[in-house]
């Protein structure tokens, strides 16, 4: 037993070395253990990371208790676990009666020496084996139930969220009540506001009346002004004269350009004037 205690390894490290759980699963179980204080093995079984029989084998190896593969849990495993827990809590072994570790081993049935066994003894052997297996299943089921029936501790985060939710509901109810009170209070009439509304109504009525009069008033045709007609006629006459003068001016300019000789022809005409008359 002393050699087993010297080779004792933490349960998580032991399960990782045997590839029974993954590193992420161990980290999650350790986090839950820090929050709840539950046993690591119980957390791993509750989360479904490892089966109960596999955990039992690992615990037996961890505490150095001999465990028969066919028998499952033995009283020696529970006694060793209890002894370790009591030593961690500082309780001396002399204070409590010691429980000797015992291991129950079932020897496999001896093969029959007869060449051809009788059908009835073989049937009895099978029935005995069946009863033994049924008893083992019931015992393991009871032990697994003891491991799984662990009172869950209250989650502080869940309690905090529920408390905050209750406070928010109270605040919402208070705000709704205040809004209802504000809506129920009728505002006092403002004299200045009433005067402005009355002036606005009066101006609206005046605008509507003027619009009605404007639409009902017939459109009067303006009477002709003799002086205006005379001025317009005089204006048209002057425009015609200006156009005639422009046309006459253009015609005279064309005639002047035709009659004025070039400089060379002018010198020739001057020279010939002294002797004879010539044309260019």
C-alpha positions as CSV (number, residue, x, y, z in Angstrom):
1,X,0.0,0.0,0.0
2,X,2.9,2.4,0.7
3,X,4.3,1.8,-2.8
4,X,0.9,2.7,-4.2
5,X,0.7,5.9,-2.2
6,X,4.2,6.9,-3.4
7,X,3.0,6.4,-7.0
8,X,-0.2,8.3,-6.4
9,X,-1.1,10.6,-9.3
10,X,-4.0,13.2,-9.6
11,X,-7.1,11.7,-11.1
12,X,-7.2,14.1,-14.0
13,X,-3.6,13.4,-14.9
14,X,-4.2,9.7,-14.7
15,X,-7.2,9.9,-16.9
16,X,-5.3,12.0,-19.5
17,X,-2.4,9.5,-19.5
18,X,-4.9,6.7,-20.3
19,X,-6.6,8.8,-23.0
20,X,-9.9,8.4,-21.2
21,X,-10.8,12.1,-21.4
22,X,-9.6,15.1,-23.4
23,X,-7.8,18.1,-22.1
24,X,-10.7,20.4,-22.8
25,X,-13.1,18.1,-20.9
26,X,-10.7,18.0,-17.9
27,X,-10.4,21.8,-17.9
28,X,-14.2,22.2,-17.9
29,X,-14.6,19.7,-15.1
30,X,-11.9,21.4,-13.0
31,X,-13.6,24.8,-13.5
32,X,-16.9,23.3,-12.3
33,X,-15.1,21.8,-9.4
34,X,-13.7,25.2,-8.3
35,X,-17.2,26.7,-8.5
36,X,-19.2,23.9,-6.9
37,X,-16.7,22.0,-4.8
38,X,-18.0,18.7,-6.1
39,X,-15.7,15.6,-6.6
40,X,-13.9,15.6,-9.9
41,X,-15.0,12.0,-10.7
42,X,-18.6,12.8,-10.0
43,X,-18.4,15.8,-12.4
44,X,-16.8,13.7,-15.1
45,X,-19.5,11.0,-14.8
46,X,-22.4,13.6,-14.7
47,X,-21.1,15.3,-17.8
48,X,-20.8,12.0,-19.6
49,X,-17.1,12.4,-20.3
50,X,-16.3,9.0,-18.7
51,X,-18.3,5.9,-17.8
52,X,-18.7,4.7,-14.2
53,X,-16.8,1.4,-14.6
54,X,-13.9,3.2,-16.3
55,X,-13.8,5.7,-13.4
56,X,-13.9,2.9,-10.9
57,X,-10.9,1.3,-12.5
58,X,-9.0,4.6,-12.6
59,X,-9.8,5.3,-8.9
60,X,-8.7,1.8,-7.9
61,X,-5.4,2.4,-9.7
62,X,-5.0,5.9,-8.2
63,X,-5.5,4.7,-4.6
64,X,-3.6,1.4,-5.0
65,X,-6.6,-0.8,-4.3
66,X,-6.8,-4.2,-6.0
67,X,-9.9,-4.3,-8.1
68,X,-11.2,-7.4,-9.9
69,X,-12.3,-6.6,-13.4
70,X,-15.2,-9.0,-13.2
71,X,-16.4,-7.8,-9.8
72,X,-16.3,-4.0,-10.1
73,X,-16.3,-1.9,-6.9
74,X,-14.9,-3.5,-3.8
75,X,-15.1,-2.5,-0.2
76,X,-11.3,-1.9,-0.2
77,X,-11.7,1.0,-2.8
78,X,-14.3,2.8,-0.7
79,X,-12.2,2.3,2.5
80,X,-9.1,3.7,0.8
81,X,-11.0,6.7,-0.6
82,X,-12.5,7.4,2.8
83,X,-9.0,7.1,4.5
84,X,-7.5,9.6,2.0
85,X,-10.3,12.1,2.5
86,X,-10.1,11.8,6.3
87,X,-6.3,12.3,6.2
88,X,-6.8,15.4,4.0
89,X,-9.3,16.8,6.6
90,X,-6.8,16.1,9.4
91,X,-8.6,13.3,11.1
92,X,-6.4,10.7,12.6
93,X,-7.0,7.0,11.8
94,X,-6.9,6.1,15.5
95,X,-10.1,8.1,16.0
96,X,-12.2,5.8,13.9
97,X,-12.2,2.0,13.7
98,X,-10.2,0.8,10.8
99,X,-11.9,-1.0,7.9
100,X,-9.8,-3.7,6.5
101,X,-9.7,-3.7,2.7
102,X,-11.1,-6.9,1.3
103,X,-11.3,-7.9,-2.3
104,X,-14.0,-10.3,-3.5
105,X,-12.8,-12.4,-6.3
106,X,-14.9,-14.9,-8.2
107,X,-13.1,-17.8,-9.5
108,X,-14.0,-18.8,-13.1
109,X,-16.0,-22.0,-13.2
110,X,-13.8,-25.1,-13.6
111,X,-14.2,-26.9,-16.8
112,X,-16.0,-30.1,-16.6
113,X,-13.8,-33.2,-16.7
114,X,-16.5,-35.2,-18.5
115,X,-16.1,-35.4,-22.2
116,X,-19.8,-34.8,-22.8
117,X,-21.5,-32.8,-20.0
118,X,-25.0,-33.5,-19.2
119,X,-27.5,-30.9,-20.3
120,X,-28.9,-30.3,-16.8
121,X,-25.6,-29.4,-15.1
122,X,-24.8,-27.1,-17.9
123,X,-28.2,-25.4,-17.6
124,X,-27.7,-25.0,-13.9
125,X,-24.3,-23.4,-14.4
126,X,-25.7,-20.9,-16.9
127,X,-28.5,-20.0,-14.5
128,X,-26.0,-19.5,-11.7
129,X,-23.9,-17.3,-14.0
130,X,-27.0,-15.4,-15.0
131,X,-28.0,-14.7,-11.4
132,X,-24.4,-13.7,-10.5
133,X,-24.5,-11.2,-13.4
134,X,-27.9,-9.9,-12.4
135,X,-26.6,-9.3,-8.8
136,X,-23.5,-7.6,-10.1
137,X,-25.6,-5.3,-12.3
138,X,-27.9,-4.3,-9.4
139,X,-24.9,-3.7,-7.2
140,X,-23.1,-1.5,-9.8
141,X,-26.4,0.3,-10.5
142,X,-26.7,1.1,-6.7
143,X,-23.1,2.3,-6.5
144,X,-23.5,4.5,-9.6
145,X,-26.6,6.0,-8.2
146,X,-24.7,6.9,-5.0
147,X,-22.1,8.6,-7.2
148,X,-24.7,10.5,-9.3
149,X,-27.0,11.5,-6.4
150,X,-25.2,14.7,-5.4
151,X,-27.1,17.7,-4.3
152,X,-26.3,20.5,-6.8
153,X,-25.1,23.7,-5.1
154,X,-26.8,26.9,-6.1
155,X,-25.3,28.8,-8.9
156,X,-24.3,32.3,-7.8
157,X,-24.4,33.7,-11.3
158,X,-28.0,32.4,-11.8
159,X,-29.1,33.9,-8.5
160,X,-27.5,37.2,-9.4
161,X,-29.3,37.2,-12.8
162,X,-32.6,36.4,-11.1
163,X,-32.1,39.2,-8.6
164,X,-31.3,41.7,-11.3
165,X,-34.4,40.5,-13.3
166,X,-36.6,41.1,-10.3
167,X,-35.1,44.6,-9.8
168,X,-35.7,45.5,-13.5
169,X,-39.3,44.3,-13.3
170,X,-39.9,46.5,-10.2
171,X,-38.3,49.5,-12.1
172,X,-40.5,48.9,-15.2
173,X,-43.6,48.8,-13.0
174,X,-42.6,52.1,-11.3
175,X,-42.0,53.8,-14.6
176,X,-45.3,52.6,-16.0
177,X,-47.1,54.0,-12.9
178,X,-45.4,57.4,-13.3
179,X,-46.4,57.6,-16.9
180,X,-50.0,56.7,-16.1
181,X,-50.0,59.5,-13.4
182,X,-48.5,62.0,-15.8
183,X,-51.1,61.2,-18.5
184,X,-53.9,61.5,-16.0
185,X,-52.9,65.0,-15.0
186,X,-54.8,67.6,-17.1
187,X,-52.7,70.7,-18.0
188,X,-53.9,74.1,-16.8
189,X,-55.1,76.5,-19.5
190,X,-52.6,79.1,-20.6
191,X,-54.2,82.6,-21.3
192,X,-51.5,83.6,-23.7
193,X,-51.9,80.4,-25.7
194,X,-55.6,80.9,-25.9
195,X,-55.1,84.4,-27.2
196,X,-52.8,83.2,-29.9
197,X,-55.2,80.4,-30.9
198,X,-58.0,82.9,-31.1
199,X,-55.9,85.3,-33.2
200,X,-55.0,82.4,-35.5
201,X,-58.6,81.5,-36.0
202,X,-59.5,85.1,-36.8
203,X,-56.8,85.5,-39.4
204,X,-57.8,82.2,-40.9
205,X,-61.4,83.4,-41.2
206,X,-60.2,86.7,-42.8
207,X,-58.1,84.9,-45.3
208,X,-61.0,82.7,-46.3
209,X,-63.3,85.7,-46.7
210,X,-60.8,87.6,-48.9
211,X,-60.3,84.5,-51.0
212,X,-64.1,84.1,-51.5
213,X,-64.5,87.7,-52.5
214,X,-61.6,87.5,-54.9
215,X,-63.0,84.4,-56.6
216,X,-66.5,85.9,-56.8
217,X,-65.4,89.3,-58.2
218,X,-65.8,89.4,-62.1
219,X,-62.8,90.3,-64.2
220,X,-63.4,93.8,-65.7
221,X,-62.1,94.5,-69.2
222,X,-59.9,97.7,-69.2
223,X,-61.4,100.6,-71.3
224,X,-59.3,101.7,-74.2
225,X,-57.2,104.9,-73.7
226,X,-57.2,107.3,-76.7
227,X,-53.9,108.9,-75.7
228,X,-52.3,105.4,-75.4
229,X,-53.6,104.4,-78.8
230,X,-52.3,107.6,-80.3
231,X,-48.9,107.1,-78.8
232,X,-48.7,103.5,-80.0
233,X,-49.7,104.6,-83.5
234,X,-47.0,107.4,-83.4
235,X,-44.5,104.8,-82.3
236,X,-45.3,102.5,-85.1
237,X,-45.0,105.3,-87.6
238,X,-41.6,106.4,-86.3
239,X,-40.4,102.8,-86.5
240,X,-41.4,102.6,-90.1
241,X,-39.6,105.9,-90.9
242,X,-36.5,104.7,-89.1
243,X,-36.6,101.5,-91.2
244,X,-37.0,103.6,-94.4
245,X,-34.1,105.8,-93.4
246,X,-31.9,102.8,-92.8
247,X,-32.8,101.4,-96.1
248,X,-32.0,104.7,-97.9
249,X,-28.8,105.1,-96.0
250,X,-27.7,101.7,-97.1
251,X,-28.6,102.4,-100.7
252,X,-26.7,105.7,-100.7
253,X,-23.6,104.0,-99.3
254,X,-23.6,101.4,-102.0
255,X,-23.8,104.2,-104.7
256,X,-21.0,106.1,-103.1
257,X,-18.7,103.1,-103.1
258,X,-19.4,102.6,-106.7
259,X,-18.6,106.2,-107.8
260,X,-15.4,106.8,-105.7
261,X,-12.4,105.8,-108.0
262,X,-9.3,103.9,-106.7
263,X,-6.1,106.0,-105.8
264,X,-4.3,104.9,-109.1
265,X,-7.1,105.9,-111.2
266,X,-7.4,109.3,-109.4
267,X,-3.7,110.2,-110.2
268,X,-4.3,109.3,-113.9
269,X,-7.3,111.4,-114.1
270,X,-5.5,114.4,-112.5
271,X,-2.6,114.2,-115.0
272,X,-4.9,113.9,-117.9
273,X,-6.9,116.8,-116.9
274,X,-4.2,119.2,-118.0
275,X,-3.9,117.7,-121.5
276,X,-6.9,115.7,-122.3
277,X,-10.0,114.2,-120.7
278,X,-9.7,110.5,-120.0
279,X,-11.6,108.0,-118.0
280,X,-10.3,105.2,-115.9
